[in-house]
């Protein structure tokens, strides 16, 4: 992995993989839904759509057709803390990919007509989310867990905030947030670092974008964010054949060294078919088709969550089982066999996830953006291997006995019985 920092603060990271014939380009922007005020809730995601609508040099059709014409793929996504625009092409088309993605970032025009037309698309996306309980449950959990603060608001925004957003408010948000110091350009594949830097400098200089005063990278502060809804139940009535539940506790922030132990704990609890949740809820009792756990880590906050989809009549039972499993692990820890298996699962999935240029680009881009550095692959594997049974017991006893937050989407109108279960 190689890194260069331009005078403007723009960071460029590359990873050369000479055994492939592809190149993945990503521009990571240090802005997400947690950066929005209520009046522009959903602006980061709205912008993700709008930047594809046209620039000073390309129409929307020219943007999409340029990459598709060479057999490449291009897309974008928004999270709570960052937005990423990316393309994956044959290595000989690297220049084109860098130029097109850079064009979106530096020179989008965001017309009033485009804002109005794309507004309807985002509203349809919100409606689609609302029609999918397995998707909606995650937003409901975050809203319940964090309350009305930075991390409790949905990435998509709300119907009211999207309808009320003007062209000027979106455009001003774009100009304020998309600055060189807040960008990381990540490229992985059959590339040379020096060539990438030259291509990026040329492409990003468009419209004077890099002509700004030197600035240091804007890393997020890691002051602890309070989980205002810890121990509460969020209930959303839907007349569904299956209820969807997500129960979670405080985890660790992304800079906490215990994150490696927490990942192993999560894997052992609900990371696969041999995990405790899967074995107890699905294999032994047949209560759910899908059940799993996952970790979320942000600047100043984190959570460990457990999901299950089950028959409405079995919801209370499944919640009790999850509580029993987590409390048992908090008291007695994991077996050596479970720890060994979870370590292998975490390490193996990490290695397998890096088998293509797109995944490698994502790893180095995200790491540079959120940490200000990229930990080597070998170092990550060493940190996972170094986790001890005592580390697991310590993190399990720290997070699992806490008051749980529970979110449920299903045919329920009263949360009282669920409040008693998690009390």
C-alpha positions as CSV (number, residue, x, y, z in Angstrom):
1,X,0.0,0.0,0.0
2,X,1.3,3.4,-0.9
3,X,0.0,6.9,0.1
4,X,0.5,10.4,-1.1
5,X,-1.0,13.6,0.3
6,X,-1.5,16.6,-2.1
7,X,-0.9,20.2,-0.8
8,X,-4.7,20.7,-0.6
9,X,-5.0,17.8,1.9
10,X,-6.4,15.3,-0.7
11,X,-5.2,11.8,0.2
12,X,-4.4,9.1,-2.4
13,X,-3.9,5.5,-1.4
14,X,-3.1,2.6,-3.8
15,X,-2.6,-1.1,-3.6
16,X,-0.9,-2.8,-6.5
17,X,-2.1,-6.3,-7.4
18,X,-0.2,-7.2,-10.5
19,X,-1.9,-10.6,-10.8
20,X,-5.3,-9.1,-11.8
21,X,-6.4,-7.3,-15.0
22,X,-8.8,-4.9,-13.2
23,X,-8.6,-1.7,-11.4
24,X,-11.1,-0.3,-8.8
25,X,-11.3,3.4,-8.1
26,X,-13.2,4.9,-5.2
27,X,-13.5,8.4,-3.9
28,X,-14.4,8.4,-0.2
29,X,-16.0,11.5,1.2
30,X,-15.9,12.2,4.9
31,X,-19.6,13.0,5.1
32,X,-22.7,11.0,6.1
33,X,-26.0,11.2,7.8
34,X,-24.5,12.0,11.2
35,X,-23.2,15.3,9.7
36,X,-26.7,16.6,8.8
37,X,-28.9,19.0,10.7
38,X,-32.6,18.1,10.9
39,X,-33.4,20.6,8.1
40,X,-31.2,18.7,5.6
41,X,-31.7,15.2,7.0
42,X,-30.9,12.8,4.1
43,X,-28.8,15.4,2.2
44,X,-25.7,13.1,2.0
45,X,-27.7,10.3,0.4
46,X,-29.7,12.8,-1.8
47,X,-26.3,14.1,-3.1
48,X,-25.2,10.6,-3.8
49,X,-28.0,10.4,-6.3
50,X,-27.7,14.0,-7.7
51,X,-24.0,13.8,-8.5
52,X,-24.8,11.3,-11.2
53,X,-27.3,13.7,-12.9
54,X,-24.7,15.8,-14.8
55,X,-21.6,17.8,-14.6
56,X,-20.1,20.8,-16.4
57,X,-18.6,18.4,-19.0
58,X,-20.9,15.3,-19.0
59,X,-24.7,14.6,-19.1
60,X,-26.2,11.9,-16.9
61,X,-26.3,9.6,-20.0
62,X,-22.6,10.3,-20.8
63,X,-21.7,9.5,-17.2
64,X,-23.3,6.1,-17.1
65,X,-22.6,5.1,-20.7
66,X,-18.9,6.0,-20.5
67,X,-18.2,3.2,-17.9
68,X,-20.7,0.7,-19.3
69,X,-19.2,1.1,-22.8
70,X,-16.0,-0.5,-21.5
71,X,-17.7,-3.3,-19.6
72,X,-17.1,-1.6,-16.2
73,X,-19.4,-1.0,-13.3
74,X,-20.0,2.2,-11.4
75,X,-22.1,3.0,-8.3
76,X,-22.1,4.8,-4.9
77,X,-23.3,4.3,-1.4
78,X,-23.9,6.5,1.7
79,X,-23.4,5.5,5.3
80,X,-23.7,7.4,8.6
81,X,-20.1,8.6,8.4
82,X,-19.0,8.6,4.8
83,X,-20.1,8.5,1.2
84,X,-18.3,6.5,-1.6
85,X,-18.4,6.8,-5.4
86,X,-16.6,4.0,-7.2
87,X,-16.0,2.3,-10.5
88,X,-14.3,-1.0,-11.4
89,X,-12.9,-1.4,-14.9
90,X,-10.2,-3.2,-16.9
91,X,-6.8,-1.9,-15.9
92,X,-6.3,-0.2,-19.3
93,X,-9.4,1.9,-18.6
94,X,-8.1,3.3,-15.3
95,X,-7.7,6.8,-16.8
96,X,-11.4,6.9,-17.8
97,X,-12.6,5.6,-14.4
98,X,-10.6,8.2,-12.5
99,X,-11.7,11.0,-14.8
100,X,-15.4,10.1,-14.6
101,X,-15.6,9.6,-10.8
102,X,-13.5,12.8,-10.3
103,X,-15.9,14.7,-12.5
104,X,-18.8,13.8,-10.3
105,X,-17.0,15.1,-7.2
106,X,-15.6,18.3,-8.6
107,X,-18.0,19.6,-11.2
108,X,-21.6,18.5,-10.6
109,X,-24.1,21.2,-11.4
110,X,-27.2,20.0,-9.5
111,X,-29.9,21.8,-11.3
112,X,-33.3,22.6,-9.7
113,X,-34.9,20.3,-12.3
114,X,-32.7,17.4,-11.3
115,X,-33.4,18.0,-7.6
116,X,-37.1,17.8,-8.2
117,X,-37.0,14.7,-10.4
118,X,-34.5,12.8,-8.1
119,X,-36.5,13.8,-5.1
120,X,-39.2,11.4,-6.3
121,X,-36.7,8.7,-6.7
122,X,-35.5,9.1,-3.1
123,X,-39.1,9.1,-1.9
124,X,-39.6,5.8,-3.7
125,X,-36.5,4.4,-2.1
126,X,-37.9,5.4,1.3
127,X,-41.2,3.7,0.5
128,X,-39.3,0.6,-0.7
129,X,-37.5,0.5,2.7
130,X,-40.7,0.9,4.5
131,X,-42.2,-2.0,2.6
132,X,-39.3,-4.3,3.6
133,X,-39.4,-5.1,7.4
134,X,-36.0,-6.9,7.3
135,X,-34.6,-3.6,6.1
136,X,-36.7,-1.3,8.2
137,X,-35.8,-3.0,11.4
138,X,-32.3,-1.7,11.3
139,X,-33.3,1.9,11.0
140,X,-35.9,1.4,13.8
141,X,-33.2,-0.1,16.1
142,X,-30.8,2.9,15.5
143,X,-33.6,5.4,16.1
144,X,-34.6,3.5,19.3
145,X,-31.1,3.0,20.5
146,X,-29.6,6.5,19.8
147,X,-32.7,8.6,20.0
148,X,-32.8,11.9,18.1
149,X,-29.1,12.4,17.9
150,X,-26.4,12.1,15.2
151,X,-26.7,8.4,14.7
152,X,-30.4,7.9,15.4
153,X,-31.6,9.5,12.1
154,X,-32.1,7.4,9.0
155,X,-29.6,7.7,6.2
156,X,-32.3,8.2,3.7
157,X,-33.8,11.1,5.6
158,X,-37.6,11.4,6.1
159,X,-40.4,12.0,3.7
160,X,-40.8,15.5,5.1
161,X,-37.1,16.4,5.0
162,X,-36.7,15.2,1.4
163,X,-39.8,17.0,0.3
164,X,-38.7,20.2,2.0
165,X,-35.1,20.3,0.7
166,X,-34.4,23.0,-1.9
167,X,-31.8,23.1,-4.6
168,X,-29.9,25.8,-2.8
169,X,-29.7,23.8,0.5
170,X,-28.4,20.7,-1.3
171,X,-26.0,22.6,-3.5
172,X,-24.6,24.5,-0.5
173,X,-24.2,21.3,1.4
174,X,-22.2,19.9,-1.5
175,X,-19.9,22.9,-1.7
176,X,-19.3,22.9,2.1
177,X,-18.8,19.2,2.6
178,X,-17.0,18.0,-0.6
179,X,-13.6,19.6,0.1
180,X,-10.1,18.1,-0.7
181,X,-9.2,17.6,2.9
182,X,-12.3,15.5,3.4
183,X,-11.6,13.1,0.4
184,X,-9.6,10.0,0.0
185,X,-9.0,8.6,-3.5
186,X,-8.4,4.8,-3.2
187,X,-7.3,2.7,-6.2
188,X,-6.5,-1.1,-6.1
189,X,-5.6,-3.5,-8.9
190,X,-3.0,-3.7,-11.7
191,X,-1.9,-0.1,-11.1
192,X,1.2,1.9,-10.3
193,X,1.1,4.5,-7.6
194,X,2.9,7.2,-9.5
195,X,0.6,6.8,-12.5
196,X,-2.5,7.0,-10.2
197,X,-1.3,10.2,-8.5
198,X,-0.7,11.9,-11.9
199,X,-4.1,10.8,-13.1
200,X,-5.9,12.0,-9.9
201,X,-4.1,15.4,-9.9
202,X,-5.0,16.0,-13.5
203,X,-8.7,15.0,-13.1
204,X,-9.3,16.6,-9.7
205,X,-7.8,19.9,-10.8
206,X,-10.9,20.5,-12.8
207,X,-12.7,23.8,-12.1
208,X,-10.0,24.8,-9.6
209,X,-11.1,22.1,-7.1
210,X,-7.6,21.6,-5.7
211,X,-6.8,25.3,-5.6
212,X,-7.4,25.7,-1.9
213,X,-5.2,26.5,1.1
214,X,-3.3,23.4,2.5
215,X,-5.4,21.6,5.1
216,X,-4.9,18.6,7.3
217,X,-7.3,15.7,7.0
218,X,-10.5,16.2,9.0
219,X,-10.7,13.2,11.3
220,X,-13.9,12.7,13.3
221,X,-13.8,13.3,17.0
222,X,-14.2,10.2,19.1
223,X,-16.1,11.7,22.1
224,X,-18.5,9.1,23.4
225,X,-22.0,9.4,22.0
226,X,-24.7,8.5,24.5
227,X,-27.2,5.7,23.7
228,X,-30.2,7.6,24.8
229,X,-32.6,4.7,24.3
230,X,-30.7,1.9,26.0
231,X,-33.0,-0.5,27.7
232,X,-36.1,0.6,25.7
233,X,-38.4,-1.1,23.1
234,X,-39.1,0.4,19.7
235,X,-42.2,-1.1,18.1
236,X,-43.5,-0.6,14.6
237,X,-46.8,-2.1,13.7
238,X,-46.9,-4.0,10.4
239,X,-49.4,-6.7,9.5
240,X,-46.8,-9.2,8.5
241,X,-46.6,-13.0,8.5
242,X,-43.3,-12.8,10.3
243,X,-42.0,-10.5,13.0
244,X,-38.5,-9.0,12.7
245,X,-36.6,-8.3,15.9
246,X,-33.2,-6.7,16.6
247,X,-31.8,-6.6,20.1
248,X,-28.6,-4.8,20.9
249,X,-26.2,-3.6,23.6
250,X,-23.4,-1.1,23.8
251,X,-20.3,-2.1,21.9
252,X,-17.0,-0.3,21.4
253,X,-16.0,2.7,19.3
254,X,-14.0,2.1,16.1
255,X,-10.7,3.1,17.7
256,X,-11.1,0.8,20.7
257,X,-8.4,-1.9,20.8
258,X,-11.1,-4.3,22.1
259,X,-12.8,-4.3,18.7
260,X,-10.9,-7.4,17.6
261,X,-12.1,-9.4,20.6
262,X,-15.7,-8.1,20.1
263,X,-15.7,-9.3,16.5
264,X,-14.7,-12.7,17.6
265,X,-17.4,-12.7,20.3
266,X,-20.0,-11.6,17.7
267,X,-18.9,-14.4,15.3
268,X,-19.2,-17.0,18.0
269,X,-22.6,-15.8,19.1
270,X,-24.2,-15.4,15.7
271,X,-21.7,-15.4,12.9
272,X,-22.6,-18.6,11.1
273,X,-24.3,-22.0,11.2
274,X,-22.1,-23.2,14.1
275,X,-22.8,-20.1,16.2
276,X,-24.9,-20.3,19.4
277,X,-27.8,-18.3,18.1
278,X,-28.1,-20.4,14.9
279,X,-27.8,-23.7,16.8
280,X,-30.2,-22.8,19.5
281,X,-32.9,-20.8,17.7
282,X,-32.9,-22.5,14.3
283,X,-31.3,-26.0,14.6
284,X,-32.6,-27.1,17.9
285,X,-35.9,-25.3,18.1
286,X,-36.8,-24.4,14.5
287,X,-38.0,-20.9,15.6
288,X,-36.4,-18.9,12.8
289,X,-35.0,-19.2,9.3
290,X,-32.6,-16.3,9.7
291,X,-30.7,-15.3,12.8
292,X,-27.4,-13.6,13.2
293,X,-25.3,-11.0,15.1
294,X,-23.2,-8.1,13.9
295,X,-21.0,-5.3,15.2
296,X,-21.3,-1.6,14.3
297,X,-18.5,0.8,15.1
298,X,-18.5,4.5,14.7
299,X,-16.5,7.5,16.1
300,X,-17.5,7.6,19.7
301,X,-20.1,4.8,19.6
302,X,-20.7,1.2,18.8
303,X,-23.1,-1.6,19.3
304,X,-23.4,-5.4,19.2
305,X,-26.8,-6.5,17.8
306,X,-28.7,-9.8,17.4
307,X,-31.3,-10.3,14.7
308,X,-34.0,-12.9,14.2
309,X,-37.1,-13.2,11.9
310,X,-39.8,-15.5,13.4
311,X,-43.5,-16.2,13.6
312,X,-45.2,-13.4,15.6
313,X,-46.3,-15.9,18.2
314,X,-42.7,-17.0,18.8
315,X,-41.3,-13.5,19.2
316,X,-41.3,-13.3,23.0
317,X,-39.7,-16.8,23.2
318,X,-36.9,-15.9,20.7
319,X,-36.1,-12.7,22.7
320,X,-35.9,-14.7,25.9
321,X,-33.5,-17.2,24.2
322,X,-31.2,-14.4,23.0
323,X,-31.1,-13.0,26.5
324,X,-30.4,-16.4,28.0
325,X,-27.5,-17.0,25.5
326,X,-25.9,-13.6,26.0
327,X,-26.2,-13.8,29.8
328,X,-24.7,-17.3,29.8
329,X,-21.7,-16.1,27.8
330,X,-21.3,-13.1,30.0
331,X,-21.1,-15.4,33.1
332,X,-19.1,-18.3,31.7
333,X,-17.4,-17.0,28.5
334,X,-16.9,-19.1,25.4
335,X,-15.3,-22.5,25.1
336,X,-11.8,-22.8,23.7
337,X,-13.3,-24.6,20.7
338,X,-15.8,-21.7,20.1
339,X,-13.0,-19.1,20.3
340,X,-10.8,-21.1,17.9
341,X,-13.6,-21.5,15.4
342,X,-14.6,-17.9,15.6
343,X,-11.0,-16.7,15.1
344,X,-10.8,-18.9,12.0
345,X,-14.1,-17.5,10.7
346,X,-13.2,-13.9,11.2
347,X,-9.7,-14.3,9.7
348,X,-10.9,-16.5,6.8
349,X,-13.7,-14.2,5.9
350,X,-11.3,-11.2,5.9
351,X,-8.9,-13.0,3.6
352,X,-11.6,-14.2,1.2
353,X,-13.1,-10.8,1.1
354,X,-9.9,-9.4,-0.4
355,X,-9.9,-11.6,-3.5
356,X,-10.9,-8.9,-5.9
357,X,-9.7,-5.3,-6.6
358,X,-13.0,-3.8,-5.5
359,X,-12.8,-5.2,-1.9
360,X,-9.2,-4.2,-1.6
361,X,-10.0,-0.6,-2.7
362,X,-12.8,-0.5,-0.1
363,X,-10.5,-1.7,2.7
364,X,-7.7,0.9,2.0
365,X,-10.1,3.7,1.2
366,X,-12.3,3.3,4.3
367,X,-9.3,2.7,6.6
368,X,-7.5,5.8,5.4
369,X,-10.6,7.9,5.7
370,X,-11.7,6.9,9.2
371,X,-8.4,6.0,10.9
372,X,-6.0,8.2,9.0
373,X,-3.9,5.2,8.2
374,X,-4.2,1.7,6.7
375,X,-3.2,-1.2,8.9
376,X,-1.4,-3.9,7.0
377,X,-3.3,-7.1,6.2
378,X,-0.7,-9.2,8.2
379,X,-1.1,-6.8,11.2
380,X,-4.9,-7.3,11.3
381,X,-4.5,-11.1,11.2
382,X,-1.9,-10.9,14.0
383,X,-4.3,-8.8,16.1
384,X,-7.1,-11.3,15.6
385,X,-4.7,-14.2,16.4
386,X,-3.5,-12.4,19.6
387,X,-7.0,-12.3,21.2
388,X,-7.0,-14.5,24.3
389,X,-9.8,-16.2,26.2
390,X,-9.3,-13.6,28.9
391,X,-9.9,-10.9,26.3
392,X,-13.1,-12.6,25.3
393,X,-14.3,-12.9,28.9
394,X,-13.5,-9.3,29.6
395,X,-15.4,-7.9,26.6
396,X,-18.3,-10.3,27.1
397,X,-18.7,-9.4,30.8
398,X,-18.4,-5.7,29.8
399,X,-21.1,-5.6,27.1
400,X,-23.5,-8.5,27.4
401,X,-25.0,-7.9,30.8
402,X,-26.1,-4.4,29.9
403,X,-29.7,-3.4,29.5
404,X,-30.7,-4.4,26.0
405,X,-32.4,-2.2,23.4
406,X,-35.1,-4.0,21.4
407,X,-36.7,-3.1,18.1
408,X,-39.5,-5.1,16.6
409,X,-41.4,-4.8,13.3
410,X,-44.5,-6.9,13.2
411,X,-48.2,-7.3,14.1
412,X,-47.9,-5.9,17.6
413,X,-49.5,-2.7,19.1
414,X,-48.4,-3.0,22.7
415,X,-44.7,-3.2,23.8
416,X,-45.3,-3.9,27.4
417,X,-44.7,-7.7,27.3
418,X,-41.4,-7.1,25.5
419,X,-40.4,-4.5,28.0
420,X,-40.8,-7.1,30.8
421,X,-38.6,-9.6,28.9
422,X,-35.6,-7.3,28.5
423,X,-35.9,-5.6,31.9
